Amino acid sequence: MPRLLLITPARDEAAHLERTIRAVAAQTRPPDLWLVVDDGSRDETPQLLSRLAAEIPFLEVRRMPKRTRRPEEDGLALAAEAIAFNAALASVDLDEFTHVGKLDADVEIPPDYFERLLSRFQSEPKLGIAGGVLLEHNGRRWAPTKIPSHHVRGAVKLYSRECFAAIGGIEERLGWDTIDETYARMRGYGTRSLSNITARHHRPVATRGGALRGRARHGQCAYILRYDTWWVVLRSFKVALQRPYLLSGIAFLYGYLQALLKAQPKIEDERFRRFVRDELRTRALAGSSFFQPSGAD
């Protein structure tokens, strides 16, 4: 019988959090335990969590120790969400669950979201990481964000416990939500965004702190993940076609070069590097879309 642990890091999410919580509370198959981690919020998030936790029996609140963070610091680049996720995970016994998920505090899921996801895991024993496709409002309608089918957004990840153990959990660094699924495929697990399962994302991907900062994060990820230079250059042209036009591509390259010049720590696992290189070349030859580095949702 599946048992689901769900974790949601939250920092200054009062504008979106109640919508997210109400959507999870309305699930046809709710989590067995849901840990929402208040990571030093300065808005009404703590009060909101206290009120809603009293209403929802499977919701528990965790609070991160206070950390000094300068206003200009980029929490996503510092992997604050991954740190909060791991802190919450350390407070429970993962062996009591068959699946562990991460849901961002600005995502609204449909009532049958977890029921359908868990059903896919049951029907595909080697599926290691899965999630729905994020919908974002473009001013006229809710439209799906474009990502390769093998990539699962960090905002909506669900892992089988076996896969999570095989990859050693998630790393507390920028790019964690690409590192994890790469290791999953290296270990023989499938990773997949399911196009027929969607969720509404109320803050556009990679725009926390500004769209250009988000593009620069993606460039940093490309360096950390040891993507080849030819891929980075080609990817920058594709990113340049996204708003803000041209500047997006420049920001992507800037992030990559900044990480290079600062010698930012990157994945040192040589098997990982070879696996990524082979995957990128295979997809390029097949004409598939270029892999979207993440860790910047």
N, C-alpha and C positions, 0 to 999 in steps of 0.2 A: 504494500500500500504506500503510495508516494507521500512523503512528508516534506513540506516546503518551508524553508527559511528565507525570508525576504529582508533585505537591508536597504535603507534609504538615508544617505547622508543629506543633511540640510543645513544651509547657512544663509540666513536672511532670505527665506523663501515664503514669507507671509503672503505675498501676492498670489502664489500658486498652490501652496501646500494643502489647503483645505480641499480644493478640487481633487488633488491627487489622493488624499486620504479617503474621501467619500467614494471615489471610484474603486479603490481597493476594498473598502468595506462592503461594497455592493457586488463583489465577485460571486459567481455561482460556485467557484472552488477557491475560497480565500486561503491565504497563507496560514500555516499552522502557528507560525510565530513571525511577527513583523517588528523589526527593530528600526526605529527612526532615530538617527543620531544628530543631535543639535550640536553643530560645530562652532560654538561661539557666536551665535546670532546676536545682532544688535537691533533687530526689528521686533515684531510681535510673534515671531516663530515660537519662542518658549511658552508663551501663554496659550497660543493656539494648540500646541502639542499637549499641554497639560489638560486642556478642556476636552480634546478629542480622545485622548488615551483613556479617559474615564468612561467613554461611550463604547469603545471597541475592545472586546476582551482579548483579542490576539495581538494588540498593539502595545509595545513597550517602548519607552523613551530612554535613550542613553545620552549622556552629555560628555562631550570631549573636555579634557582639562583646558583651561584658558591658555591661549598661546598669543604671544605678541606678534601681530602681523601688520606691517605698514600698509596704509590705504592703497598705495600704488602696486602692491605685490599681487601677482597673478596666482590665485589659488589653484587654478587648473594646472598651470605650469609647475606648481609645487606639489602636485598630486595630492591635494588636501582631501579629495573625495576618497581616494584609495586608502589613505591613512585612516580616515574615519570608518570606512568599510571594515578594514582589518581590526580596528579597535573593537567594533561591535562584534565581529566574528569571534574574537578571543574571549568574549563574555559568555559564550554558549558552547555546548558540546556538539560539534558538527556531525558526529556519528549518529545523532538522534534524527537526522534528516537525510532524505534521498536527493534533494535538490537545493541549491542555494542561488538566490537571485539578487540583482541590484536594480533598483528602480529609482530614477531621479525624482526629486521633489517638484518638478515642473511638468510631469508627464501624466496624462489622463488616459487610463486604459478602459476598454469596453468590458461589460460585465462577464463575458466568457473568456477573457484573455488567458488566465492561468489554466483554466480547464482545457482549453485547446492546446496550449503549449505543452502541458504535462502529457496530454494524449500523444503528441508527436514524439516525445521522448520515449514513451512506452512502446510505440510502434517502430521506432528506430533505435535499437540498443546502442549503436555506436555514435549516436548524436551526442556531442559533448557540450556544445554551447549553442544556444538558440535565442531568438527574440523576435519581436514584431518589427515592422517597418514604421518609422516615425512619420507622421503627417505634420506639416507645418502650414500655417495660413499665409497665403501669398497676397492677401488683400482682397481676393475675390472668393476663394474657396480653400478647403483643406486639400493639400496635394502631397504625395509621398516624396520624401527626400531620396535622392539618387545615391545608392551605394552598391558595390558589388554584393552579390548574394551570399558570398562566404564571410562577409564582415558583419558583425553584430554590434550595434551602437552600445557604447558603455552605459547609456541611460536605461537600457532595457535588457540587460544580460541575464540569462538563466543558465546555470551549469548543472550537469549531473555531478553528484558527489564524487564519483569515480574519476571523472575528467578533472574536476577541481583538485583532487589529490594528486593526480598524475602530473599536472603542470606546476604543482607547488604553490597553488593559490595565486593571488595577484601581486605584482610588484608595486612598490610605492615610488613610482616615478612617472614622468610624463610619457605617454605612449603605452601605459599599462594595458589598455583595452585593445591593443593590437598585438602586444607581446603575448598575452594570454592565449588568444586564439591561434597564433602562429605555433606556439608550443603544443596546443591541443592537436592541430593537424600533424605536427611532427610525431605525436604519440599515437596517431591513428584514429583520432576522433573527428567527427564531422562538425563544422561550424556553419551556421546558416541563419540568415534573416528570412523569415517566412512572409512572403508578399501578401498572403491572404489573411494575415493577422496584423492589425495596425494599432497604433496608439497616437494620441494627439500630443505634440510637443509644444508647450506654450511659450517657450523661449527658443528662437531659432538656433540650430546647432552651431557651435563655435563662435557665438556672438557675446558670450559673457565677457564683459570688459571691452567690447567693440569687435566688429567684424574683422578688421585688419589685424588686431591682436590674435584673433582666432586663426587667421591664415598663417601668421608667423608661428603659432604653436604647431601647426601641421608641418611646417618646414623643419622645426626643431625635431619633431617626431621622426621625420625622414632621416635625419642624421643619427638620432639615437638608435633607430632600427637598422642602420647600416644599409640603406637603400643606395643602389649604384647611382653615380653621377648622371648617367644618361637618362635614368628614370626621373631624377629630380628636375632636370632641365625640361624634359617633355611634360612632366606634370605641371610645371610652373606655367606653361603655355595654356594648359587646360584650365588651371585655376584662374588665369587672367581673364577668362570668359565669364567668370562669376562676378556678381556685384560685390563691391564697387569695381567695375571693369578696369583692367590693366593693373590697378593698384593692388588687387588681390594677388596676382601673380608675383608682383614685386615683393609684397609682404611675405609670401611663401618662400621665395629665394632668400630674402633677408633673414628669416628665421633659421633657415638651413645654414647660411654662411655665419650667422652669429654663433650658432652652436659649434660650428667648425672652428672658428677663431678662438672661442673660449674653451675649446677641447672639452666640451660637455661630455660627461660619462655616457658611453654607449654600450650596447649589448656586446659583451666580450666572448660569448659562446660562439666558437667557430662553426659548429654544426648549425646553429641558428642562422648565421650569415649565409652559409651555403644553401640552406633550405629556402630562405627569402630570395636569394639570387635566382635559384632555379624556378621558384614560383613566378617571379616577375617575368622572367624570360618566356616561360610557357604561356602565360597570359598575353604577353605582347605578341607572340607568334600566332596565338589563337585569335587575336584581334579583340580581346575583351577589354573592358574599361580599365584604366590604370587604378591600381590599388589606392584606396583612400586612407592615408595614415590618420590615426585617431588619437585618443587621449586628450581631446580638446573639446569635448561636447559641452 
